[in-house]
Amino acid sequence: RARGVLRLGGGAEVSATPPPLEAFSAILDRVGGLGQPLRDWIGCRAVSPDGCPVVGRLPGSSHSYINSGQSFWGYTLSFASARLLADHIAYGAPIPRTFDPSRFVLARSGAGSAASERST
């Protein structure tokens, strides 16, 4: 609660349709006297196309890194992936290929690249 605002958060919503504000009536009854709901909101989870976290240096950049894509496991995996990234930046420790952000970059040209194979 900050500046007279009470924020209620949900867990793992599996629908693109937010629940009606009335769904929170039991909670609102318990915190009575703090006001009425003003609005609802639903957002997207940070999940990669292959379901694995995206951890490492961003392709095409020498000083930009990412630590994202943990989806529902964010609270569980964020500390471990942050340590992995910190060790990579500070000591050059390897990052598993399955987490490497470059796995989503298609080659622009050249034999054997995804781009050249599509054009043939």
N, CA, C and O atoms as a GROMACS GRO file, in nm:
protein
  480
    1ARG      N    1   0.084  -0.118   0.000
    1ARG     CA    2   0.000   0.000   0.000
    1ARG      C    3   0.089   0.124   0.000
    1ARG      O    4   0.175   0.138   0.087
    2ALA      N    5   0.069   0.210  -0.094
    2ALA     CA    6   0.147   0.335  -0.104
    2ALA      C    7   0.056   0.449  -0.143
    2ALA      O    8  -0.027   0.435  -0.233
    3ARG      N    9   0.069   0.562  -0.077
    3ARG     CA   10  -0.007   0.684  -0.109
    3ARG      C   11  -0.157   0.660  -0.124
    3ARG      O   12  -0.219   0.711  -0.216
    4GLY      N   13  -0.214   0.583  -0.034
    4GLY     CA   14  -0.358   0.562  -0.036
    4GLY      C   15  -0.407   0.468  -0.144
    4GLY      O   16  -0.526   0.466  -0.174
    5VAL      N   17  -0.318   0.390  -0.204
    5VAL     CA   18  -0.356   0.297  -0.309
    5VAL      C   19  -0.327   0.155  -0.263
    5VAL      O   20  -0.217   0.127  -0.215
    6LEU      N   21  -0.422   0.067  -0.276
    6LEU     CA   22  -0.404  -0.073  -0.245
    6LEU      C   23  -0.400  -0.149  -0.376
    6LEU      O   24  -0.494  -0.144  -0.454
    7ARG      N   25  -0.291  -0.220  -0.398
    7ARG     CA   26  -0.276  -0.296  -0.523
    7ARG      C   27  -0.292  -0.444  -0.492
    7ARG      O   28  -0.222  -0.497  -0.406
    8LEU      N   29  -0.383  -0.510  -0.562
    8LEU     CA   30  -0.404  -0.653  -0.548
    8LEU      C   31  -0.353  -0.721  -0.673
    8LEU      O   32  -0.384  -0.678  -0.784
    9GLY      N   33  -0.276  -0.826  -0.656
    9GLY     CA   34  -0.222  -0.897  -0.771
    9GLY      C   35  -0.269  -1.040  -0.775
    9GLY      O   36  -0.292  -1.102  -0.671
   10GLY      N   37  -0.283  -1.090  -0.893
   10GLY     CA   38  -0.325  -1.229  -0.911
   10GLY      C   39  -0.205  -1.319  -0.929
   10GLY      O   40  -0.091  -1.274  -0.924
   11GLY      N   41  -0.231  -1.444  -0.950
   11GLY     CA   42  -0.126  -1.542  -0.970
   11GLY      C   43  -0.109  -1.573  -1.117
   11GLY      O   44  -0.080  -1.485  -1.197
   12ALA      N   45  -0.128  -1.696  -1.151
   12ALA     CA   46  -0.108  -1.741  -1.287
   12ALA      C   47  -0.239  -1.740  -1.363
   12ALA      O   48  -0.311  -1.840  -1.366
   13GLU      N   49  -0.269  -1.629  -1.425
   13GLU     CA   50  -0.390  -1.621  -1.506
   13GLU      C   51  -0.364  -1.696  -1.636
   13GLU      O   52  -0.259  -1.678  -1.698
   14VAL      N   53  -0.457  -1.776  -1.676
   14VAL     CA   54  -0.439  -1.854  -1.798
   14VAL      C   55  -0.534  -1.811  -1.908
   14VAL      O   56  -0.552  -1.882  -2.007
   15SER      N   57  -0.594  -1.696  -1.890
   15SER     CA   58  -0.689  -1.647  -1.988
   15SER      C   59  -0.652  -1.505  -2.028
   15SER      O   60  -0.598  -1.429  -1.947
   16ALA      N   61  -0.681  -1.470  -2.150
   16ALA     CA   62  -0.658  -1.333  -2.196
   16ALA      C   63  -0.768  -1.239  -2.147
   16ALA      O   64  -0.759  -1.118  -2.164
   17THR      N   65  -0.870  -1.295  -2.086
   17THR     CA   66  -0.981  -1.216  -2.034
   17THR      C   67  -0.963  -1.198  -1.884
   17THR      O   68  -0.963  -1.296  -1.810
   18PRO      N   69  -0.947  -1.074  -1.838
   18PRO     CA   70  -0.930  -1.054  -1.694
   18PRO      C   71  -1.056  -1.089  -1.618
   18PRO      O   72  -1.166  -1.077  -1.671
   19PRO      N   73  -1.041  -1.133  -1.491
   19PRO     CA   74  -1.160  -1.163  -1.412
   19PRO      C   75  -1.234  -1.034  -1.379
   19PRO      O   76  -1.172  -0.927  -1.374
   20PRO      N   77  -1.362  -1.041  -1.356
   20PRO     CA   78  -1.436  -0.919  -1.318
   20PRO      C   79  -1.387  -0.872  -1.181
   20PRO      O   80  -1.346  -0.953  -1.099
   21LEU      N   81  -1.392  -0.743  -1.157
   21LEU     CA   82  -1.347  -0.688  -1.029
   21LEU      C   83  -1.424  -0.749  -0.912
   21LEU      O   84  -1.372  -0.756  -0.800
   22GLU      N   85  -1.546  -0.792  -0.936
   22GLU     CA   86  -1.625  -0.854  -0.830
   22GLU      C   87  -1.560  -0.982  -0.778
   22GLU      O   88  -1.590  -1.026  -0.667
   23ALA      N   89  -1.474  -1.043  -0.858
   23ALA     CA   90  -1.406  -1.165  -0.816
   23ALA      C   91  -1.318  -1.142  -0.694
   23ALA      O   92  -1.283  -1.236  -0.623
   24PHE      N   93  -1.283  -1.016  -0.669
   24PHE     CA   94  -1.199  -0.982  -0.556
   24PHE      C   95  -1.281  -0.938  -0.435
   24PHE      O   96  -1.224  -0.885  -0.339
   25SER      N   97  -1.412  -0.958  -0.436
   25SER     CA   98  -1.499  -0.906  -0.330
   25SER      C   99  -1.461  -0.962  -0.193
   25SER      O  100  -1.466  -0.889  -0.094
   26ALA      N  101  -1.423  -1.090  -0.183
   26ALA     CA  102  -1.386  -1.147  -0.053
   26ALA      C  103  -1.263  -1.078   0.004
   26ALA      O  104  -1.255  -1.054   0.125
   27ILE      N  105  -1.167  -1.046  -0.081
   27ILE     CA  106  -1.047  -0.976  -0.036
   27ILE      C  107  -1.083  -0.834   0.006
   27ILE      O  108  -1.038  -0.785   0.110
   28LEU      N  109  -1.165  -0.769  -0.076
   28LEU     CA  110  -1.204  -0.630  -0.046
   28LEU      C  111  -1.282  -0.621   0.085
   28LEU      O  112  -1.271  -0.522   0.157
   29ASP      N  113  -1.361  -0.725   0.117
   29ASP     CA  114  -1.434  -0.727   0.243
   29ASP      C  115  -1.336  -0.730   0.362
   29ASP      O  116  -1.361  -0.666   0.464
   30ARG      N  117  -1.227  -0.804   0.347
   30ARG     CA  118  -1.128  -0.816   0.456
   30ARG      C  119  -1.049  -0.688   0.477
   30ARG      O  120  -1.006  -0.659   0.589
   31VAL      N  121  -1.029  -0.611   0.372
   31VAL     CA  122  -0.952  -0.486   0.384
   31VAL      C  123  -1.046  -0.366   0.375
   31VAL      O  124  -1.008  -0.259   0.329
   32GLY      N  125  -1.168  -0.387   0.420
   32GLY     CA  126  -1.272  -0.286   0.411
   32GLY      C  127  -1.228  -0.149   0.460
   32GLY      O  128  -1.141  -0.135   0.546
   33GLY      N  129  -1.291  -0.049   0.403
   33GLY     CA  130  -1.260   0.088   0.441
   33GLY      C  131  -1.146   0.149   0.364
   33GLY      O  132  -1.113   0.266   0.385
   34LEU      N  133  -1.086   0.074   0.275
   34LEU     CA  134  -0.973   0.127   0.199
   34LEU      C  135  -1.013   0.177   0.062
   34LEU      O  136  -0.928   0.219  -0.017
   35GLY      N  137  -1.141   0.172   0.031
   35GLY     CA  138  -1.187   0.224  -0.097
   35GLY      C  139  -1.237   0.115  -0.188
   35GLY      O  140  -1.242  -0.002  -0.152
   36GLN      N  141  -1.274   0.155  -0.307
   36GLN     CA  142  -1.328   0.065  -0.408
   36GLN      C  143  -1.225   0.045  -0.520
   36GLN      O  144  -1.138   0.130  -0.540
   37PRO      N  145  -1.235  -0.067  -0.591
   37PRO     CA  146  -1.144  -0.089  -0.704
   37PRO      C  147  -1.158   0.021  -0.808
   37PRO      O  148  -1.269   0.064  -0.840
   38LEU      N  149  -1.045   0.065  -0.860
   38LEU     CA  150  -1.046   0.169  -0.963
   38LEU      C  151  -1.035   0.111  -1.103
   38LEU      O  152  -1.100   0.159  -1.196
   39ARG      N  153  -0.953   0.009  -1.118
   39ARG     CA  154  -0.934  -0.049  -1.251
   39ARG      C  155  -0.873  -0.187  -1.238
   39ARG      O  156  -0.825  -0.225  -1.132
   40ASP      N  157  -0.877  -0.261  -1.347
   40ASP     CA  158  -0.808  -0.389  -1.352
   40ASP      C  159  -0.709  -0.386  -1.467
   40ASP      O  160  -0.714  -0.297  -1.553
   41TRP      N  161  -0.621  -0.481  -1.469
   41TRP     CA  162  -0.516  -0.485  -1.571
   41TRP      C  163  -0.469  -0.628  -1.587
   41TRP      O  164  -0.466  -0.705  -1.490
   42ILE      N  165  -0.434  -0.664  -1.708
   42ILE     CA  166  -0.378  -0.796  -1.734
   42ILE      C  167  -0.260  -0.776  -1.828
   42ILE      O  168  -0.268  -0.696  -1.921
   43GLY      N  169  -0.153  -0.847  -1.806
   43GLY     CA  170  -0.033  -0.831  -1.888
   43GLY      C  171   0.020  -0.964  -1.938
   43GLY      O  172  -0.036  -1.070  -1.913
   44CYS      N  173   0.128  -0.955  -2.010
   44CYS     CA  174   0.191  -1.073  -2.068
   44CYS      C  175   0.304  -1.124  -1.979
   44CYS      O  176   0.368  -1.045  -1.910
   45ARG      N  177   0.328  -1.249  -1.981
   45ARG     CA  178   0.441  -1.309  -1.910
   45ARG      C  179   0.564  -1.303  -2.000
   45ARG      O  180   0.554  -1.313  -2.122
   46ALA      N  181   0.678  -1.286  -1.938
   46ALA     CA  182   0.804  -1.283  -2.013
   46ALA      C  183   0.850  -1.426  -2.038
   46ALA      O  184   0.922  -1.485  -1.959
   47VAL      N  185   0.806  -1.479  -2.150
   47VAL     CA  186   0.842  -1.617  -2.186
   47VAL      C  187   0.901  -1.617  -2.327
   47VAL      O  188   0.852  -1.547  -2.416
   48SER      N  189   1.005  -1.695  -2.346
   48SER     CA  190   1.070  -1.702  -2.477
   48SER      C  191   0.995  -1.800  -2.567
   48SER      O  192   0.916  -1.881  -2.518
   49PRO      N  193   1.018  -1.793  -2.698
   49PRO     CA  194   0.948  -1.884  -2.790
   49PRO      C  195   0.976  -2.032  -2.763
   49PRO      O  196   0.890  -2.117  -2.788
   50ASP      N  197   1.096  -2.064  -2.710
   50ASP     CA  198   1.128  -2.204  -2.682
   50ASP      C  199   1.110  -2.241  -2.536
   50ASP      O  200   1.136  -2.355  -2.497
   51GLY      N  201   1.065  -2.147  -2.453
   51GLY     CA  202   1.039  -2.175  -2.314
   51GLY      C  203   1.160  -2.168  -2.221
   51GLY      O  204   1.144  -2.178  -2.100
   52CYS      N  205   1.279  -2.151  -2.275
   52CYS     CA  206   1.400  -2.141  -2.194
   52CYS      C  207   1.431  -1.994  -2.164
   52CYS      O  208   1.399  -1.907  -2.245
   53PRO      N  209   1.494  -1.966  -2.050
   53PRO     CA  210   1.533  -1.828  -2.021
   53PRO      C  211   1.627  -1.773  -2.128
   53PRO      O  212   1.695  -1.849  -2.198
   54VAL      N  213   1.631  -1.642  -2.139
   54VAL     CA  214   1.720  -1.573  -2.232
   54VAL      C  215   1.820  -1.496  -2.144
   54VAL      O  216   1.785  -1.397  -2.081
   55VAL      N  217   1.944  -1.544  -2.141
   55VAL     CA  218   2.045  -1.489  -2.052
   55VAL      C  219   2.175  -1.472  -2.129
   55VAL      O  220   2.227  -1.568  -2.186
   56GLY      N  221   2.227  -1.351  -2.130
   56GLY     CA  222   2.357  -1.329  -2.194
   56GLY      C  223   2.365  -1.196  -2.266
   56GLY      O  224   2.277  -1.111  -2.254
   57ARG      N  225   2.473  -1.180  -2.342
   57ARG     CA  226   2.496  -1.057  -2.417
   57ARG      C  227   2.401  -1.052  -2.536
   57ARG      O  228   2.381  -1.152  -2.606
   58LEU      N  229   2.343  -0.935  -2.558
   58LEU     CA  230   2.253  -0.918  -2.672
   58LEU      C  231   2.333  -0.918  -2.801
   58LEU      O  232   2.434  -0.847  -2.811
   59PRO      N  233   2.292  -0.994  -2.900
   59PRO     CA  234   2.364  -0.996  -3.028
   59PRO      C  235   2.374  -0.856  -3.088
   59PRO      O  236   2.277  -0.780  -3.088
   60GLY      N  237   2.491  -0.823  -3.138
   60GLY     CA  238   2.513  -0.694  -3.201
   60GLY      C  239   2.550  -0.584  -3.104
   60GLY      O  240   2.564  -0.469  -3.143
   61SER      N  241   2.564  -0.617  -2.976
   61SER     CA  242   2.599  -0.518  -2.875
   61SER      C  243   2.717  -0.569  -2.794
   61SER      O  244   2.729  -0.689  -2.767
   62SER      N  245   2.804  -0.478  -2.755
   62SER     CA  246   2.918  -0.521  -2.674
   62SER      C  247   2.895  -0.498  -2.525
   62SER      O  248   2.970  -0.552  -2.443
   63HIS      N  249   2.794  -0.419  -2.488
   63HIS     CA  250   2.775  -0.388  -2.346
   63HIS      C  251   2.630  -0.397  -2.300
   63HIS      O  252   2.596  -0.340  -2.196
   64SER      N  253   2.545  -0.467  -2.373
   64SER     CA  254   2.406  -0.482  -2.332
   64SER      C  255   2.375  -0.629  -2.310
   64SER      O  256   2.406  -0.714  -2.393
   65TYR      N  257   2.315  -0.657  -2.195
   65TYR     CA  258   2.286  -0.794  -2.156
   65TYR      C  259   2.138  -0.809  -2.123
   65TYR      O  260   2.069  -0.710  -2.097
   66ILE      N  261   2.091  -0.932  -2.125
   66ILE     CA  262   1.951  -0.960  -2.094
   66ILE      C  263   1.944  -1.077  -1.997
   66ILE      O  264   2.025  -1.170  -2.002
   67ASN      N  265   1.846  -1.070  -1.910
   67ASN     CA  266   1.815  -1.180  -1.818
   67ASN      C  267   1.662  -1.182  -1.809
   67ASN      O  268   1.604  -1.112  -1.727
   68SER      N  269   1.599  -1.261  -1.893
   68SER     CA  270   1.454  -1.258  -1.905
   68SER      C  271   1.403  -1.394  -1.949
   68SER      O  272   1.480  -1.488  -1.968
   69GLY      N  273   1.272  -1.404  -1.964
   69GLY     CA  274   1.210  -1.523  -2.022
   69GLY      C  275   1.190  -1.638  -1.924
   69GLY      O  276   1.172  -1.752  -1.967
   70GLN      N  277   1.192  -1.610  -1.793
   70GLN     CA  278   1.174  -1.717  -1.696
   70GLN      C  279   1.027  -1.755  -1.678
   70GLN      O  280   0.997  -1.854  -1.612
   71SER      N  281   0.937  -1.680  -1.735
   71SER     CA  282   0.793  -1.708  -1.732
   71SER      C  283   0.742  -1.727  -1.590
   71SER      O  284   0.770  -1.645  -1.502
   72PHE      N  285   0.669  -1.833  -1.566
   72PHE     CA  286   0.612  -1.860  -1.434
   72PHE      C  287   0.719  -1.888  -1.330
   72PHE      O  288   0.693  -1.882  -1.210
   73TRP      N  289   0.840  -1.920  -1.374
   73TRP     CA  290   0.950  -1.957  -1.284
   73TRP      C  291   1.038  -1.838  -1.248
   73TRP      O  292   1.147  -1.857  -1.194
   74GLY      N  293   0.994  -1.716  -1.276
   74GLY     CA  294   1.075  -1.598  -1.253
   74GLY      C  295   1.132  -1.585  -1.113
   74GLY      O  296   1.252  -1.564  -1.097
   75TYR      N  297   1.048  -1.598  -1.012
   75TYR     CA  298   1.096  -1.586  -0.875
   75TYR      C  299   1.193  -1.698  -0.840
   75TYR      O  300   1.287  -1.677  -0.763
   76THR      N  301   1.173  -1.814  -0.895
   76THR     CA  302   1.259  -1.929  -0.866
   76THR      C  303   1.392  -1.920  -0.940
   76THR      O  304   1.497  -1.946  -0.881
   77LEU      N  305   1.388  -1.885  -1.068
   77LEU     CA  306   1.509  -1.887  -1.151
   77LEU      C  307   1.586  -1.756  -1.156
   77LEU      O  308   1.704  -1.757  -1.194
   78SER      N  309   1.525  -1.645  -1.119
   78SER     CA  310   1.590  -1.515  -1.140
   78SER      C  311   1.722  -1.502  -1.066
   78SER      O  312   1.817  -1.444  -1.120
   79PHE      N  313   1.731  -1.552  -0.945
   79PHE     CA  314   1.856  -1.539  -0.870
   79PHE      C  315   1.968  -1.622  -0.932
   79PHE      O  316   2.082  -1.576  -0.941
   80ALA      N  317   1.934  -1.743  -0.974
   80ALA     CA  318   2.035  -1.830  -1.036
   80ALA      C  319   2.080  -1.775  -1.171
   80ALA      O  320   2.199  -1.776  -1.202
   81SER      N  321   1.985  -1.726  -1.251
   81SER     CA  322   2.025  -1.673  -1.382
   81SER      C  323   2.098  -1.539  -1.367
   81SER      O  324   2.184  -1.507  -1.449
   82ALA      N  325   2.065  -1.462  -1.263
   82ALA     CA  326   2.139  -1.338  -1.237
   82ALA      C  327   2.283  -1.369  -1.199
   82ALA      O  328   2.376  -1.300  -1.242
   83ARG      N  329   2.302  -1.473  -1.117
   83ARG     CA  330   2.438  -1.515  -1.079
   83ARG      C  331   2.514  -1.564  -1.201
   83ARG      O  332   2.632  -1.533  -1.218
   84LEU      N  333   2.449  -1.640  -1.285
   84LEU     CA  334   2.509  -1.690  -1.408
   84LEU      C  335   2.555  -1.574  -1.495
   84LEU      O  336   2.667  -1.575  -1.547
   85LEU      N  337   2.470  -1.474  -1.511
   85LEU     CA  338   2.504  -1.358  -1.593
   85LEU      C  339   2.616  -1.276  -1.528
   85LEU      O  340   2.707  -1.231  -1.596
   86ALA      N  341   2.609  -1.255  -1.396
   86ALA     CA  342   2.714  -1.180  -1.326
   86ALA      C  343   2.850  -1.249  -1.340
   86ALA      O  344   2.951  -1.183  -1.364
   87ASP      N  345   2.852  -1.380  -1.325
   87ASP     CA  346   2.978  -1.455  -1.340
   87ASP      C  347   3.029  -1.448  -1.483
   87ASP      O  348   3.150  -1.444  -1.506
   88HIS      N  349   2.938  -1.447  -1.578
   88HIS     CA  350   2.977  -1.435  -1.719
   88HIS      C  351   3.041  -1.299  -1.746
   88HIS      O  352   3.146  -1.291  -1.810
   89ILE      N  353   2.978  -1.192  -1.696
   89ILE     CA  354   3.030  -1.057  -1.719
   89ILE      C  355   3.162  -1.036  -1.644
   89ILE      O  356   3.258  -0.983  -1.701
   90ALA      N  357   3.167  -1.077  -1.518
   90ALA     CA  358   3.284  -1.051  -1.435
   90ALA      C  359   3.402  -1.143  -1.463
   90ALA      O  360   3.517  -1.100  -1.461
   91TYR      N  361   3.374  -1.272  -1.489
   91TYR     CA  362   3.482  -1.370  -1.499
   91TYR      C  363   3.488  -1.445  -1.632
   91TYR      O  364   3.575  -1.530  -1.651
   92GLY      N  365   3.396  -1.414  -1.722
   92GLY     CA  366   3.395  -1.485  -1.849
   92GLY      C  367   3.340  -1.626  -1.841
   92GLY      O  368   3.364  -1.707  -1.931
   93ALA      N  369   3.267  -1.656  -1.734
   93ALA     CA  370   3.209  -1.791  -1.718
   93ALA      C  371   3.111  -1.816  -1.834
   93ALA      O  372   3.040  -1.726  -1.877
   94PRO      N  373   3.109  -1.940  -1.882
   94PRO     CA  374   3.020  -1.970  -1.996
   94PRO      C  375   2.872  -1.969  -1.954
   94PRO      O  376   2.837  -1.998  -1.840
   95ILE      N  377   2.789  -1.936  -2.051
   95ILE     CA  378   2.644  -1.944  -2.034
   95ILE      C  379   2.596  -2.060  -2.121
   95ILE      O  380   2.638  -2.070  -2.237
   96PRO      N  381   2.511  -2.146  -2.068
   96PRO     CA  382   2.462  -2.259  -2.151
   96PRO      C  383   2.403  -2.210  -2.283
   96PRO      O  384   2.331  -2.110  -2.286
   97ARG      N  385   2.433  -2.280  -2.388
   97ARG     CA  386   2.384  -2.245  -2.522
   97ARG      C  387   2.232  -2.234  -2.525
   97ARG      O  388   2.177  -2.153  -2.601
   98THR      N  389   2.164  -2.313  -2.445
   98THR     CA  390   2.017  -2.309  -2.443
   98THR      C  391   1.963  -2.177  -2.390
   98THR      O  392   1.845  -2.149  -2.410
   99PHE      N  393   2.045  -2.095  -2.322
   99PHE     CA  394   2.003  -1.965  -2.271
   99PHE      C  395   2.049  -1.850  -2.359
   99PHE      O  396   2.000  -1.738  -2.344
  100ASP      N  397   2.142  -1.875  -2.449
  100ASP     CA  398   2.206  -1.770  -2.529
  100ASP      C  399   2.105  -1.695  -2.615
  100ASP      O  400   2.032  -1.756  -2.693
  101PRO      N  401   2.100  -1.560  -2.602
  101PRO     CA  402   2.005  -1.481  -2.682
  101PRO      C  403   2.026  -1.495  -2.832
  101PRO      O  404   1.931  -1.475  -2.908
  102SER      N  405   2.145  -1.527  -2.877
  102SER     CA  406   2.171  -1.537  -3.021
  102SER      C  407   2.099  -1.655  -3.085
  102SER      O  408   2.098  -1.666  -3.207
  103ARG      N  409   2.040  -1.743  -3.005
  103ARG     CA  410   1.969  -1.857  -3.065
  103ARG      C  411   1.846  -1.813  -3.144
  103ARG      O  412   1.791  -1.892  -3.222
  104PHE      N  413   1.802  -1.689  -3.124
  104PHE     CA  414   1.686  -1.638  -3.196
  104PHE      C  415   1.722  -1.553  -3.317
  104PHE      O  416   1.633  -1.502  -3.386
  105VAL      N  417   1.851  -1.537  -3.344
  105VAL     CA  418   1.895  -1.452  -3.456
  105VAL      C  419   1.913  -1.539  -3.579
  105VAL      O  420   1.986  -1.638  -3.578
  106LEU      N  421   1.845  -1.500  -3.686
  106LEU     CA  422   1.862  -1.569  -3.814
  106LEU      C  423   1.977  -1.507  -3.889
  106LEU      O  424   1.993  -1.384  -3.890
  107ALA      N  425   2.058  -1.589  -3.952
  107ALA     CA  426   2.168  -1.537  -4.034
  107ALA      C  427   2.108  -1.463  -4.153
  107ALA      O  428   2.007  -1.506  -4.210
  108ARG      N  429   2.170  -1.352  -4.190
  108ARG     CA  430   2.116  -1.272  -4.300
  108ARG      C  431   2.155  -1.327  -4.437
  108ARG      O  432   2.078  -1.313  -4.533
  109SER      N  433   2.270  -1.388  -4.449
  109SER     CA  434   2.312  -1.443  -4.578
  109SER      C  435   2.422  -1.544  -4.554
  109SER      O  436   2.476  -1.556  -4.444
  110GLY      N  437   2.455  -1.617  -4.659
  110GLY     CA  438   2.563  -1.714  -4.649
  110GLY      C  439   2.512  -1.855  -4.663
  110GLY      O  440   2.396  -1.884  -4.633
  111ALA      N  441   2.600  -1.943  -4.708
  111ALA     CA  442   2.562  -2.082  -4.728
  111ALA      C  443   2.527  -2.146  -4.594
  111ALA      O  444   2.596  -2.126  -4.494
  112GLY      N  445   2.422  -2.223  -4.595
  112GLY     CA  446   2.381  -2.295  -4.476
  112GLY      C  447   2.299  -2.214  -4.378
  112GLY      O  448   2.252  -2.268  -4.278
  113SER      N  449   2.280  -2.086  -4.404
  113SER     CA  450   2.202  -2.005  -4.311
  113SER      C  451   2.054  -2.025  -4.336
  113SER      O  452   2.012  -2.067  -4.444
  114ALA      N  453   1.975  -1.995  -4.235
  114ALA     CA  454   1.830  -2.009  -4.248
  114ALA      C  455   1.778  -1.920  -4.361
  114ALA      O  456   1.687  -1.958  -4.434
  115ALA      N  457   1.837  -1.798  -4.374
  115ALA     CA  458   1.791  -1.707  -4.477
  115ALA      C  459   1.820  -1.761  -4.617
  115ALA      O  460   1.736  -1.753  -4.706
  116SER      N  461   1.941  -1.816  -4.636
  116SER     CA  462   1.974  -1.866  -4.769
  116SER      C  463   1.897  -1.991  -4.803
  116SER      O  464   1.864  -2.013  -4.919
  117GLU      N  465   1.868  -2.076  -4.702
  117GLU     CA  466   1.792  -2.198  -4.728
  117GLU      C  467   1.648  -2.166  -4.765
  117GLU      O  468   1.588  -2.240  -4.843
  118ARG      N  469   1.592  -2.059  -4.712
  118ARG     CA  470   1.455  -2.023  -4.748
  118ARG      C  471   1.447  -1.971  -4.890
  118ARG      O  472   1.344  -1.987  -4.956
  119SER      N  473   1.554  -1.908  -4.938
  119SER     CA  474   1.548  -1.846  -5.070
  119SER      C  475   1.573  -1.945  -5.183
  119SER      O  476   1.558  -1.910  -5.300
  120THR      N  477   1.612  -2.068  -5.152
  120THR     CA  478   1.640  -2.165  -5.258
  120THR      C  479   1.522  -2.254  -5.284
  120THR      O  480   1.529  -2.341  -5.370
   0.00000   0.00000   0.00000
